[in-house]
Amino acid sequence: MLLTVLRVIFFYVIGVLLATVLGSIAQTQINLWELQQLAVSFPWAERLAVTLGDLAGFTPFFGVMVAVSFLVALPVAQGLGKIFKPWRWLLFFLAGAVGIWVACLVANYVLPMPTFIAATRETPGLLILMASVGIGSWLFGRLTRPPAKRGLRVLG
């Protein structure tokens, strides 16, 4: 039992880390793209430096948002996955995506800034961020899926 709980916690941390890193990189690149639309150019070395800076500075805050949203979203996906078994992978992906969307809505409402994560100001940026976090929650669902039943199944 303890080993199972530790295994789930480990997979939770892996999912949160993947979602956080992908989301942080995505928001950095979206912000740089927005600046490029204003005729500001970024060489690859500078783009890499800004991305690494955001990984150090933005990732902790975003990681908390992802971790909290996963605490709510992943159990919901797990419960629905027992009912809709063929779509379990999609349920976990959507749970992470919707979870971070709600977390962004709450952060934007509570915090005094106009928008906490600038990449979420427009729909494409929000969708990219949601997909990034969805990948992390999908991974959690994949790692925690129940073992496949083997043998002859007569009536389901």
Backbone bond lengths (Angstrom), bond angles and torsions (degrees), N, CA, C in turn:
res aa  C-N    CA-C-N  psi(-1)  N-CA   C-N-CA  omega(-1)  CA-C   N-CA-C  phi
1 M - - - 1.457 - - 1.533 110.86 -
2 L 1.331 116.60 -49.12 1.462 120.65 -179.96 1.527 110.43 -62.22
3 L 1.324 115.82 -39.30 1.460 119.81 179.15 1.525 111.06 -64.11
4 T 1.321 116.56 -38.27 1.470 120.70 178.43 1.524 110.69 -65.24
5 V 1.330 117.40 -43.06 1.462 121.35 179.22 1.519 110.53 -64.01
6 L 1.329 117.01 -44.41 1.468 120.34 178.74 1.527 111.09 -63.88
7 R 1.318 116.77 -36.31 1.459 121.17 178.14 1.531 110.77 -64.17
8 V 1.320 116.84 -44.49 1.468 121.31 179.02 1.527 109.99 -64.90
9 I 1.321 117.54 -41.87 1.469 120.80 178.10 1.526 110.11 -62.37
10 F 1.322 117.00 -42.29 1.461 120.88 178.37 1.529 110.67 -61.14
11 F 1.327 117.29 -45.35 1.464 120.85 178.94 1.527 111.41 -66.28
12 Y 1.338 116.44 -34.17 1.466 120.76 176.09 1.531 109.55 -61.68
13 V 1.305 116.61 -47.22 1.471 121.27 179.66 1.530 110.43 -61.91
14 I 1.317 117.25 -42.49 1.473 121.12 178.07 1.529 110.12 -60.56
15 G 1.333 117.32 -46.02 1.464 121.41 179.43 1.517 112.21 -62.80
16 V 1.336 116.36 -42.94 1.470 120.68 178.85 1.524 110.26 -64.07
17 L 1.323 116.98 -43.73 1.468 119.82 -179.72 1.527 111.48 -62.94
18 L 1.323 117.05 -45.24 1.460 119.57 179.94 1.530 110.44 -62.84
19 A 1.317 117.25 -47.11 1.461 121.20 -179.62 1.524 110.98 -61.91
20 T 1.316 116.74 -40.77 1.456 120.99 -178.10 1.526 111.39 -67.15
21 V 1.312 117.01 -45.67 1.464 120.26 -179.31 1.529 110.47 -66.24
22 L 1.327 117.26 -45.95 1.469 119.54 178.80 1.528 111.24 -62.26
23 G 1.326 116.73 -43.47 1.462 120.63 179.50 1.516 112.73 -64.87
24 S 1.327 116.40 -39.84 1.459 120.15 179.20 1.525 111.29 -65.99
25 I 1.320 116.33 -43.91 1.463 119.82 177.85 1.527 110.07 -63.48
26 A 1.322 116.30 -42.25 1.467 120.49 -179.78 1.524 111.07 -61.42
27 Q 1.333 117.74 -47.02 1.469 118.96 -178.10 1.517 111.02 -66.45
28 T 1.319 118.53 -34.09 1.464 120.66 177.11 1.524 110.54 -64.29
29 Q 1.317 116.58 -47.29 1.457 120.11 -177.92 1.536 111.25 -66.64
30 I 1.318 117.11 -35.99 1.471 120.13 176.71 1.523 110.11 -64.46
31 N 1.326 116.67 -43.91 1.462 120.01 179.12 1.529 111.45 -63.58
32 L 1.322 116.76 -40.57 1.468 119.71 177.95 1.523 110.85 -66.40
33 W 1.319 116.82 -37.73 1.460 120.27 177.61 1.528 110.19 -63.42
34 E 1.328 116.65 -41.37 1.471 119.98 177.87 1.525 110.57 -61.12
35 L 1.320 117.14 -39.82 1.466 120.23 177.68 1.527 111.28 -67.56
36 Q 1.318 116.72 -34.50 1.461 119.53 177.43 1.526 111.02 -64.70
37 Q 1.314 117.43 -29.45 1.462 120.13 177.40 1.528 111.59 -67.74
38 L 1.331 115.97 -17.19 1.461 121.56 176.24 1.532 111.20 -96.37
39 A 1.323 116.24 18.45 1.475 123.85 177.74 1.519 112.99 69.77
40 V 1.323 117.95 30.18 1.460 122.04 172.67 1.520 106.92 -101.48
41 S 1.322 116.51 125.23 1.463 118.86 -178.50 1.526 110.10 -100.46
42 F 1.320 115.22 147.55 1.456 122.16 -179.87 1.515 109.04 -129.40
43 P 1.337 117.54 112.23 1.464 119.14 173.19 1.535 109.46 -65.82
44 W 1.323 115.62 160.15 1.456 119.88 -176.68 1.520 112.67 -58.76
45 A 1.311 118.19 -36.68 1.462 120.65 -179.76 1.532 110.59 -63.91
46 E 1.320 116.23 -42.18 1.461 120.28 178.86 1.533 111.01 -69.57
47 R 1.315 115.94 -38.55 1.474 120.83 177.37 1.527 109.99 -60.47
48 L 1.332 116.29 -43.27 1.461 121.49 178.12 1.523 111.01 -64.85
49 A 1.325 117.13 -42.34 1.466 120.91 179.60 1.531 111.28 -63.18
50 V 1.327 117.00 -42.04 1.465 120.48 178.78 1.527 110.15 -65.96
51 T 1.323 116.77 -40.67 1.463 120.79 179.12 1.515 110.64 -62.71
52 L 1.332 117.36 -45.12 1.467 120.40 178.57 1.525 111.16 -65.31
53 G 1.326 116.62 -36.32 1.467 119.97 176.32 1.518 111.80 -63.95
54 D 1.321 116.56 -40.96 1.466 120.06 177.34 1.521 111.47 -67.96
55 L 1.330 116.37 -35.48 1.465 118.54 176.78 1.525 110.68 -61.74
56 A 1.325 116.65 -33.57 1.461 119.96 178.42 1.522 111.85 -81.56
57 G 1.328 117.71 -36.31 1.461 120.18 -173.16 1.512 115.64 -95.99
58 F 1.328 117.26 -42.49 1.459 121.02 -175.27 1.527 112.86 -88.31
59 T 1.318 116.79 -32.03 1.458 121.62 -174.31 1.529 113.90 -56.07
60 P 1.330 120.67 -42.60 1.476 117.93 179.66 1.533 113.24 -59.23
61 F 1.312 117.45 -42.75 1.468 120.15 179.77 1.525 110.78 -67.81
62 F 1.309 115.99 -44.23 1.454 120.15 -179.99 1.528 110.78 -67.34
63 G 1.320 116.21 -35.71 1.466 120.55 177.83 1.514 112.63 -60.57
64 V 1.321 116.58 -38.15 1.466 120.06 176.68 1.529 110.02 -64.99
65 M 1.321 116.64 -42.61 1.467 119.99 178.03 1.535 110.70 -60.82
66 V 1.321 116.50 -44.29 1.464 120.55 -179.56 1.527 110.31 -65.39
67 A 1.336 116.74 -45.82 1.467 120.46 -177.70 1.528 111.45 -60.75
68 V 1.328 116.61 -43.89 1.463 119.82 -179.94 1.522 110.71 -68.35
69 S 1.325 117.37 -42.02 1.465 119.01 179.57 1.531 110.42 -65.00
70 F 1.323 118.06 -35.53 1.462 120.73 177.52 1.524 111.76 -67.03
71 L 1.333 117.64 -33.15 1.467 119.96 179.08 1.522 111.57 -60.71
72 V 1.319 116.54 -29.70 1.462 120.69 178.48 1.533 110.46 -92.42
73 A 1.316 117.36 -45.12 1.460 121.68 -170.55 1.530 113.80 -73.95
74 L 1.323 117.67 -39.44 1.463 119.07 -174.47 1.528 113.27 -67.74
75 P 1.333 119.62 -41.28 1.471 117.62 175.11 1.534 113.01 -62.97
76 V 1.324 116.82 -34.73 1.470 119.88 176.43 1.522 109.62 -63.62
77 A 1.330 116.94 -45.49 1.464 120.77 178.60 1.526 111.13 -63.17
78 Q 1.322 116.38 -38.36 1.467 120.27 179.16 1.529 110.43 -62.95
79 G 1.329 116.21 -45.14 1.459 119.86 178.87 1.514 112.67 -63.55
80 L 1.314 116.63 -45.94 1.467 120.37 178.35 1.527 111.66 -67.49
81 G 1.333 116.38 -32.01 1.461 120.65 179.42 1.514 112.81 -64.85
82 K 1.333 116.93 -26.67 1.463 119.88 176.40 1.525 111.09 -71.62
83 I 1.310 116.07 -28.68 1.466 120.47 179.82 1.525 110.43 -85.63
84 F 1.319 116.11 -46.93 1.462 122.19 -176.47 1.530 109.77 -106.65
85 K 1.314 116.86 66.26 1.466 122.22 -172.74 1.528 114.61 -56.16
86 P 1.320 120.10 -42.48 1.473 117.84 -178.20 1.534 113.31 -64.85
87 W 1.315 117.44 -23.39 1.464 121.10 -177.35 1.520 112.73 -105.84
88 R 1.316 117.10 19.79 1.467 120.95 -177.60 1.522 111.33 -56.44
89 W 1.318 116.86 -42.91 1.467 121.03 -178.49 1.530 110.57 -61.73
90 L 1.334 116.25 -41.79 1.459 120.73 -179.99 1.522 110.96 -69.19
91 L 1.318 117.18 -37.70 1.462 120.81 179.06 1.523 111.19 -62.49
92 F 1.322 117.01 -40.92 1.464 119.78 178.53 1.530 110.86 -67.86
93 F 1.328 116.76 -41.89 1.467 119.76 177.33 1.531 110.13 -59.59
94 L 1.322 116.83 -49.37 1.471 121.08 -179.04 1.521 111.92 -65.51
95 A 1.324 117.24 -34.49 1.463 120.21 178.99 1.528 110.87 -61.42
96 G 1.320 116.49 -45.10 1.463 119.69 177.80 1.509 112.18 -65.90
97 A 1.325 116.29 -42.71 1.471 120.73 -178.85 1.525 111.11 -64.31
98 V 1.311 116.88 -47.86 1.464 120.32 -179.80 1.530 110.53 -68.96
99 G 1.322 116.08 -36.46 1.462 119.71 178.73 1.516 112.88 -60.40
100 I 1.329 117.60 -43.96 1.468 119.36 -179.92 1.519 110.61 -74.16
101 W 1.317 118.03 -29.50 1.461 120.85 174.69 1.527 109.91 -61.65
102 V 1.322 116.37 -46.87 1.472 120.15 178.31 1.529 109.94 -64.32
103 A 1.324 117.53 -41.31 1.468 120.77 178.82 1.524 110.84 -61.37
104 C 1.321 117.88 -39.81 1.476 121.45 177.38 1.524 110.64 -66.31
105 L 1.327 117.16 -41.19 1.468 120.01 177.04 1.523 111.10 -60.36
106 V 1.311 116.42 -44.84 1.470 120.79 179.59 1.527 110.36 -64.97
107 A 1.337 117.13 -45.35 1.470 120.31 -179.65 1.519 110.79 -62.07
108 N 1.318 117.08 -42.16 1.467 120.04 179.83 1.520 111.93 -67.77
109 Y 1.311 117.18 -28.73 1.465 120.56 178.99 1.526 111.19 -78.83
110 V 1.323 116.71 -40.40 1.471 121.44 -173.81 1.521 112.63 -81.38
111 L 1.324 117.20 -40.82 1.467 120.45 -174.64 1.530 110.62 -80.01
112 P 1.320 117.02 148.10 1.466 120.24 -174.86 1.525 114.91 -72.99
113 M 1.317 118.04 -14.88 1.468 120.26 -179.38 1.529 109.79 -69.92
114 P 1.323 116.91 156.05 1.473 118.31 176.44 1.533 111.86 -59.13
115 T 1.324 117.70 -44.52 1.457 122.53 176.94 1.518 107.99 -145.52
116 F 1.336 116.76 125.32 1.461 120.74 -177.48 1.524 111.44 -66.40
117 I 1.321 116.96 -46.80 1.464 121.36 178.28 1.521 106.80 -111.58
118 A 1.316 115.70 110.17 1.466 120.99 -173.83 1.526 112.20 -59.47
119 A 1.318 117.37 -31.05 1.466 120.27 -178.22 1.522 112.37 -64.56
120 T 1.335 116.88 -18.51 1.470 119.85 -177.85 1.520 113.06 -92.04
121 R 1.314 117.65 7.46 1.470 120.24 179.49 1.518 112.08 -65.59
122 E 1.319 116.67 -34.17 1.461 121.13 -178.86 1.522 109.22 -118.11
123 T 1.312 115.71 154.92 1.461 121.82 -173.97 1.525 113.89 -57.65
124 P 1.337 121.01 -45.58 1.473 118.65 -179.64 1.528 112.76 -58.83
125 G 1.312 117.23 -42.15 1.462 120.33 178.74 1.520 111.98 -63.93
126 L 1.316 116.00 -41.77 1.462 120.39 178.24 1.525 110.32 -63.07
127 L 1.324 117.19 -43.02 1.468 120.58 -179.70 1.531 111.85 -65.33
128 I 1.315 116.85 -37.75 1.471 120.25 177.73 1.518 109.99 -65.89
129 L 1.332 117.32 -42.81 1.456 121.12 178.30 1.531 110.38 -64.48
130 M 1.329 116.79 -41.92 1.465 120.72 178.20 1.531 110.78 -62.50
131 A 1.327 117.15 -41.20 1.463 120.22 178.90 1.530 111.28 -65.57
132 S 1.327 116.41 -38.15 1.467 120.27 178.82 1.526 111.02 -60.95
133 V 1.316 116.14 -44.65 1.466 120.36 179.78 1.529 110.05 -73.05
134 G 1.326 116.45 -33.80 1.457 120.14 176.87 1.521 112.19 -59.68
135 I 1.315 116.86 -34.90 1.468 120.77 178.51 1.529 110.11 -64.32
136 G 1.314 116.81 -41.34 1.467 119.93 178.29 1.526 112.49 -64.41
137 S 1.324 117.02 -41.19 1.465 118.81 178.97 1.524 110.95 -73.09
138 W 1.339 117.20 -32.82 1.470 120.01 173.97 1.526 110.17 -60.37
139 L 1.348 116.85 -42.59 1.460 120.56 179.46 1.523 110.48 -61.03
140 F 1.325 117.00 -42.96 1.465 120.08 177.26 1.522 109.98 -58.41
141 G 1.322 117.38 -46.63 1.460 120.78 179.11 1.515 112.21 -61.79
142 R 1.306 115.93 -38.24 1.469 120.94 179.07 1.524 111.17 -66.34
143 L 1.324 116.21 -42.39 1.461 120.18 -177.96 1.530 112.53 -72.33
144 T 1.316 117.05 -25.97 1.465 120.52 -176.55 1.526 112.91 -104.44
145 R 1.311 117.55 10.13 1.470 118.75 -178.35 1.526 109.78 -65.05
146 P 1.326 115.38 146.02 1.464 118.63 179.35 1.521 110.56 -68.15
147 P 1.324 116.63 153.36 1.468 118.62 179.51 1.528 110.28 -64.86
148 A 1.301 115.40 145.92 1.462 121.03 179.76 1.522 109.29 -69.13
149 K 1.316 115.35 138.25 1.461 120.17 177.29 1.521 108.04 -79.63
150 R 1.307 115.53 132.49 1.454 120.31 -178.52 1.531 109.28 -107.46
151 G 1.287 114.67 160.98 1.450 119.33 176.30 1.522 111.53 105.74
152 L 1.294 115.08 -177.51 1.452 122.32 -177.47 1.519 109.71 -79.12
153 R 1.321 115.90 126.07 1.472 121.27 177.44 1.508 106.75 -112.07
154 V 1.312 116.23 115.48 1.454 120.01 -175.04 1.520 111.47 -87.74
155 L 1.310 118.40 -58.09 1.451 121.53 -177.03 1.529 112.28 -115.79
156 G 1.296 117.93 32.94 1.456 120.68 175.95 1.454 110.97 90.37
